[in-house]
């Protein structure tokens, strides 16, 4: 049995978060749909967000594309943070800030793994 590193587990956990987020945005129950409208986004924008989150999850799941997934995930979360901040919903800003930070950490780990060793 192969050993699974904490680096892989952290990336997969982050990918799982983005899968859950994508499903909630794509399916958009009434409350989520209404939030997008209240924030001034077009009625179809939840599909864009959900698609970007699902793409992020797929990119994070593979080591070769993890750096790109981290960058996309961080971008999506920073956009979410900007949206709630601009609308004065500061409490809703904590989860995107935490996930953006985790995306940066996973990306940093992926980038370090790609760099040739200097020894």
C-alpha positions in Angstrom: 0.0 0.0 0.0 1.4 3.4 -0.9 1.8 6.2 1.5 -0.4 9.2 1.1 1.3 12.4 2.2 -0.4 15.2 4.1 0.3 17.4 1.1 -1.9 15.2 -1.1 -4.6 15.0 1.6 -4.6 18.8 2.0 -5.0 19.3 -1.8 -7.7 16.7 -2.0 -9.6 18.2 1.0 -9.4 21.6 -0.7 -10.7 20.0 -3.9 -13.6 18.4 -2.0 -14.5 21.8 -0.6 -14.6 23.2 -4.2 -16.7 20.3 -5.4 -19.2 21.0 -2.6 -19.1 24.7 -3.3 -19.6 24.1 -7.0 -22.6 21.9 -6.5 -24.3 24.4 -4.2 -23.6 27.2 -6.7 -24.7 25.2 -9.8 -27.9 23.9 -8.1 -28.4 27.3 -6.4 -31.2 26.8 -3.9 -33.3 29.9 -3.5 -31.2 31.6 -0.8 -28.0 31.4 -2.9 -29.8 32.4 -6.1 -31.3 35.4 -4.3 -27.9 36.4 -2.9 -26.4 36.6 -6.4 -29.3 38.8 -7.5 -29.0 41.0 -4.4 -25.3 41.5 -5.1 -26.2 42.7 -8.6 -25.0 39.7 -10.6 -27.0 38.4 -13.6 -29.4 35.5 -13.0 -27.0 33.0 -14.6 -23.9 34.0 -12.8 -24.1 31.2 -10.2 -23.4 28.8 -13.0 -20.2 30.7 -13.8 -19.1 30.5 -10.2 -20.0 26.8 -9.9 -18.1 26.0 -13.1 -15.0 27.8 -11.9 -15.2 26.0 -8.6 -15.6 22.6 -10.3 -12.7 23.3 -12.6 -10.6 24.3 -9.5 -11.4 20.9 -7.9 -10.4 19.0 -11.0 -7.1 20.9 -11.2 -6.3 20.5 -7.5 -6.9 16.7 -7.7 -3.9 16.1 -9.9 -0.4 16.9 -8.9 0.5 18.1 -12.4 -2.2 20.8 -12.4 -2.3 21.6 -8.7 -0.5 24.9 -9.0 -3.1 26.1 -11.6 -5.9 24.9 -9.4 -4.6 26.7 -6.4 -4.3 29.9 -8.4 -7.8 29.6 -9.8 -9.3 28.7 -6.4 -7.6 31.6 -4.7 -8.9 34.0 -7.5 -12.5 32.7 -7.1 -12.3 33.1 -3.3 -10.8 36.5 -3.5 -13.6 37.5 -5.8 -16.1 36.1 -3.3 -14.4 38.0 -0.5 -14.5 41.3 -2.5 -18.2 40.7 -3.2 -19.3 40.3 0.4 -16.9 43.1 1.6 -18.3 45.6 -0.9 -21.8 44.7 0.3 -20.9 45.1 4.0 -21.4 41.4 4.8 -18.1 41.1 6.6 -19.0 37.9 8.5 -19.5 36.1 5.2 -15.9 37.1 4.3 -14.3 34.7 6.8 -14.8 31.4 4.8 -13.5 32.8 1.5 -10.5 34.3 3.3 -9.7 31.0 4.9 -10.1 29.0 1.7 -8.0 31.6 -0.3 -5.3 31.2 2.3 -5.4 27.4 2.1 -5.3 27.7 -1.7 -2.1 29.8 -1.4 -0.6 27.2 0.9 -1.4 24.3 -1.4 -0.1 26.3 -4.3 3.1 27.1 -2.5 3.6 23.4 -1.7 2.9 22.4 -5.3 5.4 25.1 -6.6 8.1 24.0 -4.2 7.7 20.4 -5.3 8.1 21.5 -9.0 11.3 23.5 -8.3 14.6 21.6 -9.0 16.5 21.0 -5.8 19.5 23.3 -5.3 21.8 20.7 -3.8 
